[in-house]
Amino acid sequence: MATVDDVHRIAASLPGVEVDEGTAGNPIYTVRRKSFVFFRNPRPDAVDPVTGERYDDVICLWTETLEDKQALVEDPSTPFFTTPHFDGYRAVLVRASRLHEIDVDELAEVVTDAWLARAPKRMAAAWLAEHPPKG
């Protein structure tokens, strides 16, 4: 079962990563000034359907393609979702409170893919050469 601590640990372990601070002190993981994982402030586009309260635990992760995004969002076995605010953007959302629905290996794959989607090509290629995909 994955946790928010795993998100921090995995994102921070990748090459060239810096942690910036968002407007509410929320962490934003960047590689060469491009965000790949960030913790969102509560926004009107992500709310509890029953209470209308804004979610305060949404994490945004970049994907390589819109098809990758759709695969994550449409897979009923994962907690990933999107909102109209992210239409046309290669990013998925997940609530920290639902990370337990995936295992740490799956989270590591999604976070690493987010980094690969935003890292400079040479940096990503060097990392992939040292970490070939598992069969």
PASEDO-756797 format. One record per residue: x, y, z of N, C-alpha, C, O in turn; residue number from 0; residue in one letter. Coordinates in steps of 0.02 Angstrom, whole numbers, plus 32768, in hexadecimal, padded with zeros to 4 digits. Layout:
REM residues N
[atom [X; Y; Z]; [X; Y; Z]; [X; Y; Z]; [X; Y; Z]; NUM; A] ...
REM end
This chain:
REM residues 135
[atom [802A; 7FC5; 8000]; [8000; 8000; 8000]; [802C; 803E; 8000]; [8057; 8047; 802B]; 0; M] [atom [8020; 8069; 7FD0]; [8047; 80A7; 7FC9]; [802E; 80DC; 7FF9]; [7FF4; 80DB; 800E]; 1; A] [atom [805A; 810A; 800A]; [804A; 8142; 8036]; [8065; 8183; 8018]; [808B; 8182; 7FE8]; 2; T] [atom [8051; 81BA; 8035]; [806B; 81FA; 801F]; [80B6; 81FF; 802D]; [80DA; 8220; 8007]; 3; V] [atom [80CE; 81DF; 8061]; [8116; 81DE; 806E]; [813B; 81BC; 8034]; [8173; 81D0; 8023]; 4; D] [atom [811D; 8189; 8016]; [813B; 8168; 7FDC]; [8140; 8198; 7FA1]; [8172; 8197; 7F7D]; 5; D] [atom [810D; 81C2; 7F97]; [810F; 81F3; 7F61]; [814D; 8220; 7F6B]; [8173; 822A; 7F3C]; 6; V] [atom [8155; 823A; 7FA6]; [818E; 8266; 7FB5]; [81D0; 8241; 7FAB]; [81FE; 825C; 7F8B]; 7; H] [atom [81D6; 8205; 7FC6]; [8214; 81E0; 7FC2]; [8226; 81D0; 7F79]; [8260; 81D9; 7F65]; 8; R] [atom [81F6; 81B8; 7F53]; [8204; 81A5; 7F0E]; [8215; 81E2; 7EE4]; [8246; 81E1; 7EBF]; 9; I] [atom [81ED; 8217; 7EE9]; [81FA; 8253; 7EC1]; [823E; 8271; 7ED1]; [8263; 8284; 7EA4]; 10; A] [atom [824E; 8275; 7F11]; [828E; 8293; 7F26]; [82CA; 8269; 7F12]; [8302; 8283; 7F0E]; 11; A] [atom [82C1; 8229; 7F05]; [82F9; 81FD; 7EF5]; [830F; 8201; 7EAC]; [8344; 81E6; 7E9B]; 12; S] [atom [82E9; 8221; 7E82]; [82F9; 8223; 7E3B]; [832D; 825A; 7E2C]; [8330; 828C; 7E50]; 13; L] [atom [8355; 8251; 7DF8]; [838B; 8281; 7DE9]; [8371; 82C8; 7DD9]; [833E; 82D1; 7DB8]; 14; P] [atom [8397; 82F9; 7DF0]; [8389; 833E; 7DDF]; [834C; 835D; 7DFE]; [8336; 8392; 7DEA]; 15; G] [atom [832F; 833B; 7E2F]; [82F0; 8352; 7E4D]; [82FD; 8388; 7E81]; [832A; 8383; 7EAA]; 16; V] [atom [82D4; 83BA; 7E7D]; [82D2; 83EE; 7EB1]; [828B; 83F2; 7ECB]; [825B; 83E2; 7EA7]; 17; E] [atom [8284; 8406; 7F09]; [8242; 840E; 7F27]; [8236; 8458; 7F30]; [825A; 8479; 7F56]; 18; V] [atom [8204; 8471; 7F0F]; [81F0; 84B7; 7F17]; [81B4; 84B9; 7F44]; [8196; 8486; 7F55]; 19; D] [atom [81A2; 84F6; 7F58]; [8169; 84FF; 7F85]; [8132; 8525; 7F60]; [813F; 855A; 7F44]; 20; E] [atom [80F6; 8509; 7F60]; [80BD; 852A; 7F41]; [80A3; 8563; 7F6C]; [80BF; 8573; 7FA0]; 21; G] [atom [806E; 8582; 7F55]; [8052; 85BD; 7F76]; [803B; 85B0; 7FBE]; [803A; 85DD; 7FE7]; 22; T] [atom [8027; 8572; 7FCB]; [8010; 8562; 800F]; [8043; 8536; 8034]; [8033; 8514; 8064]; 23; A] [atom [8082; 8538; 801C]; [80B6; 8510; 803A]; [80B5; 84C7; 8024]; [80D8; 849D; 8040]; 24; G] [atom [808C; 84B9; 7FF1]; [8087; 8475; 7FD8]; [80C4; 8464; 7FAE]; [80DD; 848E; 7F89]; 25; N] [atom [80DE; 8425; 7FB3]; [8119; 8412; 7F8D]; [810B; 840A; 7F42]; [80D7; 83F1; 7F2D]; 26; P] [atom [813B; 8421; 7F1B]; [813A; 841A; 7ED2]; [817D; 83FC; 7EBF]; [81B1; 841B; 7EC8]; 27; I] [atom [817C; 83BF; 7EA4]; [81B9; 839D; 7E8E]; [81C6; 83B0; 7E45]; [819B; 83A8; 7E1A]; 28; Y] [atom [8203; 83C9; 7E39]; [8214; 83E0; 7DF6]; [8256; 83C0; 7DE0]; [827F; 83AB; 7E08]; 29; T] [atom [825D; 83BD; 7D9D]; [829C; 83A9; 7D7F]; [82AA; 83DE; 7D49]; [8283; 83E6; 7D1A]; 30; V] [atom [82E1; 8401; 7D51]; [82F3; 8439; 7D25]; [82B9; 846B; 7D1E]; [82A8; 8481; 7CE7]; 31; R] [atom [829D; 847B; 7D57]; [8268; 84AD; 7D5E]; [8225; 8499; 7D3E]; [81FA; 84C4; 7D34]; 32; R] [atom [821D; 8459; 7D2F]; [81DD; 8440; 7D16]; [81BF; 8413; 7D4C]; [81DF; 83E3; 7D62]; 33; K] [atom [8183; 8423; 7D61]; [8162; 83FA; 7D94]; [8150; 83B6; 7D77]; [813D; 83B1; 7D3C]; 34; S] [atom [8155; 8383; 7DA0]; [813E; 8341; 7D8B]; [810F; 8321; 7DBF]; [80E7; 82F6; 7DAE]; 35; F] [atom [8115; 8336; 7DFD]; [80E6; 8323; 7E33]; [80DC; 8360; 7E5E]; [810C; 837F; 7E74]; 36; V] [atom [809D; 8371; 7E6A]; [8091; 83A8; 7E99]; [8051; 839C; 7EC0]; [8021; 837D; 7EA8]; 37; F] [atom [8051; 83B7; 7EFB]; [8019; 83B1; 7F29]; [7FEF; 83F0; 7F20]; [8006; 8428; 7F2D]; 38; F] [atom [7FB2; 83E7; 7F0B]; [7F86; 841F; 7EFA]; [7F67; 843F; 7F38]; [7F5C; 841F; 7F6B]; 39; R] [atom [7F5B; 847F; 7F32]; [7F31; 84A2; 7F63]; [7EE9; 848B; 7F57]; [7ED9; 8475; 7F20]; 40; N] [atom [7EBE; 848E; 7F8A]; [7E78; 847E; 7F7E]; [7E5C; 84AC; 7F46]; [7E64; 84E9; 7F49]; 41; P] [atom [7E3C; 848C; 7F15]; [7E23; 84B1; 7EDA]; [7DD9; 849F; 7ECE]; [7DC3; 846A; 7EE1]; 42; R] [atom [7DB5; 84CC; 7EAE]; [7D6D; 84BF; 7EA2]; [7D60; 8488; 7E70]; [7D27; 8472; 7E68]; 43; P] [atom [7D93; 8470; 7E4C]; [7D87; 843C; 7E1A]; [7D8D; 83F5; 7E37]; [7D7D; 83C5; 7E15]; 44; D] [atom [7DA4; 83EE; 7E75]; [7DAB; 83AD; 7E94]; [7D89; 83AF; 7ED8]; [7DA5; 83C5; 7F0A]; 45; A] [atom [7D4A; 8398; 7ED8]; [7D21; 839D; 7F15]; [7D00; 835A; 7F25]; [7CF6; 8330; 7EF9]; 46; V] [atom [7CF0; 8352; 7F64]; [7CCA; 8318; 7F7A]; [7C83; 831D; 7F5D]; [7C61; 834F; 7F67]; 47; D] [atom [7C6D; 82EA; 7F39]; [7C2B; 82EE; 7F19]; [7BF1; 82F0; 7F4A]; [7BBB; 8307; 7F39]; 48; P] [atom [7BFC; 82D9; 7F87]; [7BC7; 82D9; 7FB9]; [7BC4; 831B; 7FDF]; [7B8E; 8339; 7FE5]; 49; V] [atom [7BFD; 8333; 7FF8]; [7BFE; 836E; 8023]; [7C0C; 83AF; 7FFC]; [7BFC; 83E5; 8014]; 50; T] [atom [7C2A; 83A9; 7FC1]; [7C3E; 83E4; 7F9C]; [7C7F; 8403; 7FB5]; [7C95; 8436; 7F9B]; 51; G] [atom [7C9C; 83E5; 7FE9]; [7CDB; 83FE; 8004]; [7D14; 83F2; 7FD3]; [7D17; 83BD; 7FB3]; 52; E] [atom [7D41; 8422; 7FCE]; [7D7B; 841A; 7FA3]; [7DAB; 83E7; 7FC2]; [7DB7; 83E7; 7FFE]; 53; R] [atom [7DC4; 83BA; 7F97]; [7DF7; 838B; 7FAF]; [7E36; 83B1; 7FC1]; [7E4B; 83DE; 7F9D]; 54; Y] [atom [7E53; 839F; 7FF9]; [7E90; 83C2; 800F]; [7ECE; 8395; 800A]; [7F02; 83A4; 8027]; 55; D] [atom [7EC7; 835D; 7FE5]; [7EFE; 832D; 7FE2]; [7F0C; 8315; 7F9A]; [7F21; 82DC; 7F91]; 56; D] [atom [7F01; 8340; 7F69]; [7F0A; 832C; 7F24]; [7F53; 8335; 7F0E]; [7F72; 8369; 7F19]; 57; V] [atom [7F6C; 8300; 7EEE]; [7FB0; 8300; 7ED3]; [7FA9; 82FB; 7E87]; [7F82; 82D3; 7E6D]; 58; I] [atom [7FCF; 8324; 7E64]; [7FD0; 8324; 7E1B]; [8011; 8305; 7E03]; [8047; 8315; 7E1C]; 59; C] [atom [800C; 82D7; 7DD2]; [8046; 82B5; 7DB5]; [8042; 82BA; 7D69]; [800E; 82AB; 7D4C]; 60; L] [atom [8079; 82CD; 7D4A]; [807B; 82D1; 7D01]; [807E; 828C; 7CE3]; [8096; 825C; 7D02]; 61; W] [atom [8064; 8286; 7CA5]; [8069; 8248; 7C7F]; [808D; 8259; 7C3D]; [8091; 8293; 7C29]; 62; T] [atom [80A7; 8225; 7C1D]; [80CB; 822F; 7BDE]; [809C; 8244; 7BA6]; [80AD; 8270; 7B7E]; 63; E] [atom [8061; 8226; 7BA3]; [8032; 8234; 7B6D]; [7FEB; 8239; 7B89]; [7FDE; 8225; 7BC2]; 64; T] [atom [7FBE; 8254; 7B61]; [7F78; 8256; 7B75]; [7F5C; 820F; 7B78]; [7F2E; 8201; 7BA0]; 65; L] [atom [7F76; 81E2; 7B4F]; [7F60; 819D; 7B50]; [7F74; 817C; 7B92]; [7F4D; 8155; 7BAF]; 66; E] [atom [7FB0; 818B; 7BAB]; [7FC5; 8171; 7BEC]; [7F96; 818B; 7C23]; [7F83; 8166; 7C50]; 67; D] [atom [7F85; 81CA; 7C1E]; [7F57; 81E8; 7C4F]; [7F15; 81C2; 7C4E]; [7EFB; 81AE; 7C82]; 68; K] [atom [7EF9; 81B9; 7C12]; [7EB8; 8198; 7C0C]; [7EBB; 8151; 7C27]; [7E8B; 813A; 7C47]; 69; Q] [atom [7EF2; 812D; 7C1A]; [7EF8; 80E9; 7C33]; [7EF4; 80E7; 7C7F]; [7ED4; 80BB; 7C9B]; 70; A] [atom [7F15; 8116; 7CA0]; [7F13; 8119; 7CE9]; [7ECE; 812B; 7D03]; [7EB4; 810D; 7D32]; 71; L] [atom [7EB0; 815E; 7CE4]; [7E6F; 8177; 7CFA]; [7E38; 8144; 7CEE]; [7E0A; 813D; 7D17]; 72; V] [atom [7E3B; 8120; 7CB7]; [7E06; 80F1; 7CA5]; [7E0E; 80AC; 7CC5]; [7DE0; 8083; 7CC1]; 73; E] [atom [7E47; 809F; 7CE5]; [7E52; 805F; 7D06]; [7E2D; 805E; 7D49]; [7E41; 8082; 7D77]; 74; D] [atom [7DF8; 8036; 7D4F]; [7DD2; 8037; 7D8E]; [7DF8; 801C; 7DCA]; [7DE1; 8024; 7E03]; 75; P] [atom [7E32; 7FFD; 7DBE]; [7E59; 7FE2; 7DF7]; [7E87; 8017; 7E15]; [7EA9; 8008; 7E46]; 76; S] [atom [7E88; 8054; 7DF9]; [7EB3; 8088; 7E14]; [7E8A; 80C3; 7E2E]; [7E51; 80CD; 7E18]; 77; T] [atom [7EA6; 80EA; 7E5B]; [7E82; 8124; 7E76]; [7E8E; 8165; 7E4E]; [7E79; 819A; 7E64]; 78; P] [atom [7EAE; 8161; 7E14]; [7EBE; 819D; 7DEE]; [7E7F; 81BA; 7DCD]; [7E52; 8196; 7DB9]; 79; F] [atom [7E7E; 81FD; 7DC9]; [7E45; 821F; 7DAA]; [7E5E; 825E; 7D8A]; [7E99; 826F; 7D8D]; 80; F] [atom [7E30; 8281; 7D6A]; [7E3F; 82C2; 7D4C]; [7E02; 82EE; 7D56]; [7DCE; 82D8; 7D6D]; 81; T] [atom [7E09; 832D; 7D44]; [7DD1; 835C; 7D46]; [7DD3; 8384; 7D05]; [7E05; 8383; 7CE2]; 82; T] [atom [7D9C; 83A6; 7CF5]; [7D9C; 83CE; 7CB8]; [7DD5; 8402; 7CB6]; [7DEC; 8415; 7C80]; 83; P] [atom [7DEC; 8419; 7CEF]; [7E24; 8448; 7CF2]; [7E62; 842C; 7CCF]; [7E8A; 8452; 7CB4]; 84; H] [atom [7E69; 83EA; 7CD0]; [7EA4; 83C9; 7CB2]; [7E96; 83AC; 7C6D]; [7EC0; 8387; 7C53]; 85; F] [atom [7E5E; 83BD; 7C4F]; [7E51; 83A6; 7C0A]; [7E88; 83C0; 7BDD]; [7E98; 83FB; 7BDD]; 86; D] [atom [7EA4; 8393; 7BB5]; [7ED9; 83A5; 7B87]; [7F1E; 83A6; 7BA7]; [7F50; 83B1; 7B84]; 87; G] [atom [7F23; 839C; 7BE8]; [7F64; 839B; 7C0B]; [7F76; 8352; 7C1A]; [7F4B; 8329; 7C2A]; 88; Y] [atom [7FB6; 8344; 7C14]; [7FCF; 8300; 7C20]; [7FDD; 82F8; 7C6A]; [8017; 82EE; 7C7E]; 89; R] [atom [7FAA; 82FB; 7C92]; [7FB2; 82F4; 7CDB]; [7F76; 82D0; 7CF8]; [7F3D; 82D8; 7CE2]; 90; A] [atom [7F84; 82A8; 7D2C]; [7F4F; 8286; 7D50]; [7F50; 829F; 7D98]; [7F81; 82BB; 7DB0]; 91; V] [atom [7F19; 8293; 7DBA]; [7F12; 82A6; 7E00]; [7F05; 8267; 7E2A]; [7EEA; 8236; 7E11]; 92; L] [atom [7F19; 826B; 7E68]; [7F0A; 8236; 7E98]; [7F06; 8257; 7EDC]; [7F2B; 8285; 7EEC]; 93; V] [atom [7ED8; 823F; 7F05]; [7ED3; 8257; 7F49]; [7F04; 8230; 7F75]; [7F09; 81F3; 7F6F]; 94; R] [atom [7F28; 8253; 7FA0]; [7F57; 8232; 7FCE]; [7F32; 81FE; 7FF7]; [7F4E; 81C9; 8007]; 95; A] [atom [7EF5; 820C; 8009]; [7ECE; 81DE; 8033]; [7EBB; 819D; 800E]; [7EA1; 816F; 802D]; 96; S] [atom [7EC8; 819A; 7FCD]; [7EB8; 815D; 7FA7]; [7EF6; 8139; 7F8D]; [7EF1; 8107; 7F6A]; 97; R] [atom [7F31; 8152; 7F9F]; [7F6E; 8132; 7F88]; [7F73; 80E9; 7F9F]; [7F93; 80C0; 7F7E]; 98; L] [atom [7F55; 80D9; 7FD7]; [7F57; 8095; 7FF1]; [7F38; 8062; 7FC1]; [7F41; 8026; 7FC9]; 99; H] [atom [7F13; 807B; 7F8F]; [7EF3; 804F; 7F5F]; [7F23; 8033; 7F2A]; [7F12; 8006; 7F04]; 100; E] [atom [7F61; 804E; 7F28]; [7F93; 8033; 7EFB]; [7FD0; 8020; 7F24]; [7FDA; 8036; 7F5C]; 101; I] [atom [7FFA; 7FF5; 7F06]; [8036; 7FE1; 7F2B]; [806F; 8011; 7F1B]; [806B; 8039; 7EED]; 102; D] [atom [80A3; 800B; 7F42]; [80DC; 8039; 7F3C]; [80FD; 8032; 7EF8]; [8114; 8064; 7EDC]; 103; V] [atom [8101; 7FF6; 7EDC]; [811F; 7FED; 7E9A]; [80F8; 8012; 7E64]; [8116; 8032; 7E38]; 104; D] [atom [80B6; 800F; 7E67]; [808D; 8034; 7E36]; [8096; 807F; 7E3E]; [809C; 80A4; 7E0D]; 105; E] [atom [8097; 8096; 7E7C]; [80A3; 80DD; 7E88]; [80E7; 80F1; 7E6E]; [80ED; 8126; 7E4E]; 106; L] [atom [811A; 80C9; 7E7B]; [815D; 80D8; 7E62]; [815E; 80DE; 7E16]; [817F; 810A; 7DFB]; 107; A] [atom [8139; 80B3; 7DF4]; [8136; 80B6; 7DAC]; [8115; 80F7; 7D94]; [812D; 8117; 7D65]; 108; E] [atom [80DE; 810A; 7DB4]; [80BB; 8147; 7DA0]; [80E5; 8185; 7DAE]; [80E8; 81B3; 7D85]; 109; V] [atom [8105; 8188; 7DE8]; [812F; 81C2; 7DFA]; [816C; 81C5; 7DCB]; [817E; 81FB; 7DB4]; 110; V] [atom [818B; 818C; 7DBF]; [81C5; 818B; 7D92]; [81B1; 819E; 7D4C]; [81D5; 81C3; 7D2A]; 111; T] [atom [8178; 8185; 7D34]; [8160; 8199; 7CF2]; [8152; 81E4; 7CEF]; [815E; 8203; 7CBB]; 112; D] [atom [813A; 8200; 7D25]; [812F; 8249; 7D28]; [8171; 826D; 7D20]; [8176; 829E; 7CFB]; 113; A] [atom [81A4; 8255; 7D44]; [81E7; 8273; 7D3E]; [8201; 826C; 7CF7]; [821B; 829C; 7CDB]; 114; W] [atom [81FB; 8230; 7CDA]; [8214; 8224; 7C96]; [81F1; 8251; 7C63]; [820F; 8266; 7C32]; 115; L] [atom [81B1; 8260; 7C6F]; [818B; 828B; 7C41]; [81A4; 82D3; 7C42]; [8199; 82F8; 7C12]; 116; A] [atom [81C4; 82E8; 7C78]; [81D8; 832E; 7C7F]; [8224; 8338; 7C80]; [823B; 8371; 7C76]; 117; R] [atom [824A; 8304; 7C8A]; [8293; 8309; 7C8E]; [82B1; 8317; 7C49]; [8293; 8303; 7C16]; 118; A] [atom [82EA; 8338; 7C46]; [830C; 8341; 7C05]; [831A; 82FC; 7BE6]; [8327; 82CC; 7C0A]; 119; P] [atom [8318; 82FA; 7BA4]; [8320; 82BA; 7B80]; [835F; 8294; 7B93]; [835D; 8258; 7B9E]; 120; K] [atom [8398; 82B7; 7B96]; [83D7; 8295; 7BA7]; [83D6; 827A; 7BEE]; [83EE; 8242; 7BFA]; 121; R] [atom [83BB; 82A0; 7C1C]; [83B7; 828A; 7C62]; [838A; 824D; 7C67]; [839B; 821C; 7C89]; 122; M] [atom [8352; 824E; 7C45]; [8323; 8216; 7C46]; [8343; 81D8; 7C26]; [833D; 81A1; 7C40]; 123; A] [atom [8366; 81E2; 7BED]; [8386; 81AA; 7BCB]; [83BC; 818A; 7BF6]; [83C3; 814D; 7BF8]; 124; A] [atom [83E3; 81B3; 7C19]; [8417; 819A; 7C46]; [83F8; 8172; 7C7F]; [8412; 813D; 7C91]; 125; A] [atom [83C2; 818B; 7C9B]; [83A1; 8167; 7CD1]; [8385; 8125; 7CB8]; [838C; 80F1; 7CDA]; 126; W] [atom [8365; 8126; 7C7D]; [8348; 80E8; 7C62]; [837E; 80B5; 7C52]; [8373; 8079; 7C5A]; 127; L] [atom [83B9; 80CB; 7C3C]; [83F0; 809D; 7C2E]; [8406; 8079; 7C6D]; [841A; 803F; 7C6B]; 128; A] [atom [8403; 809B; 7CA6]; [8416; 807D; 7CE6]; [83DD; 8056; 7D06]; [83E9; 802C; 7D32]; 129; E] [atom [839F; 8063; 7CF1]; [8364; 8044; 7D0F]; [8336; 802A; 7CD7]; [8300; 8045; 7CCC]; 130; H] [atom [834B; 7FF6; 7CB3]; [8321; 7FDC; 7C7C]; [82DD; 7FC6; 7C96]; [82D7; 7FAC; 7CCD]; 131; P] [atom [82AA; 7FD0; 7C6C]; [8266; 7FBB; 7C81]; [8264; 7F71; 7C92]; [8286; 7F48; 7C73]; 132; P] [atom [823D; 7F61; 7CC4]; [8235; 7F1B; 7CD8]; [8202; 7EFB; 7CAA]; [81CC; 7F16; 7C9F]; 133; K] [atom [8213; 7EC1; 7C90]; [81ED; 7E9A; 7C60]; [81A5; 7E9D; 7C66]; [8182; 7E7E; 7C3F]; 134; G] 
REM end
